[in-house]
């Protein structure tokens, strides 16, 4: 069975296309912006959300 959305994971896996797509859609941001933010603040969902102003 393949995962298509995060299962209560506190991290975003930027090496999985489906994970980036999920969070990009959820926060309505371009994939590249999401990757840039992850590189800057780390892969913790809370940190990325805060950096994107999506709290």
ABEGO torsion letter per residue (X at the ends): XBBABBBGBABBBAABAAAAAAAAAAAGBBAAAAAAAAAAAEABAAAAAAAAGAX
